[in-house]
Amino acid sequence: IVPTSIIASRKELANRSLVRVLPDWQMGSVDVHAVFPSGRAAKAAARALAEQMAEAFRLIL
C-alpha cells in the first residue's frame, strides 16, 4: 500500500502495475502557496511560474 497521488501514478495505474484499493477514498484538500521576497516586486519569471502552476492545478483538480 502506497499513499500517492493519482496524477503522479497515471502511467502505473494505466498499465495496472498499481491498482487502486480504496477507489471511494479521497484525500482532503491541500493549500499551495507561492512565496516571494517581501519589499520587492517578484521577478517576471517567478510570477509567470506561479501563474502557470496555478492554472495547471486548476485543470488537474
C-alpha positions in Angstrom: 0.0 0.0 0.0 1.5 3.3 -1.1 -0.1 6.7 -0.4 0.5 8.5 -3.7 -1.5 10.8 -6.0 -3.4 9.7 -9.0 -1.6 12.3 -11.0 1.8 11.0 -10.1 0.7 7.4 -10.7 -1.2 7.7 -14.0 1.2 5.6 -16.0 1.3 2.8 -13.4 -2.5 2.8 -12.9 -3.0 2.7 -16.7 -0.6 -0.3 -17.1 -2.1 -2.0 -14.0 1.3 -2.2 -12.2 -0.5 -0.2 -9.5 -4.1 -1.0 -8.5 -6.3 1.4 -6.6 -7.6 -0.5 -3.5 -9.8 2.3 -2.0 -11.4 3.9 -5.0 -14.0 5.8 -3.0 -11.5 7.4 -0.6 -10.4 11.0 -1.3 -7.7 12.9 0.4 -8.6 16.3 1.9 -7.7 19.5 0.1 -4.2 20.9 0.4 -3.2 24.5 0.2 -0.4 25.5 -2.1 1.3 28.9 -1.8 3.8 30.8 -3.8 6.1 32.9 -1.6 8.0 35.9 -2.9 10.6 38.1 -1.0 9.0 41.0 0.8 9.6 44.6 -0.1 10.5 43.7 -3.7 8.4 43.1 -6.8 8.5 39.4 -7.8 10.6 38.8 -11.0 8.5 38.3 -14.1 9.8 34.7 -14.4 8.7 33.8 -10.8 5.3 35.4 -11.3 4.9 33.5 -14.6 5.8 30.2 -13.0 3.4 30.8 -10.1 0.6 31.6 -12.6 1.4 28.6 -14.8 1.4 26.3 -11.8 -2.0 27.7 -10.6 -3.5 27.1 -14.0 -2.1 23.6 -14.1 -3.6 22.8 -10.7 -7.0 24.2 -11.7 -7.0 21.9 -14.8 -6.0 18.8 -12.8 -8.1 19.3 -9.8 
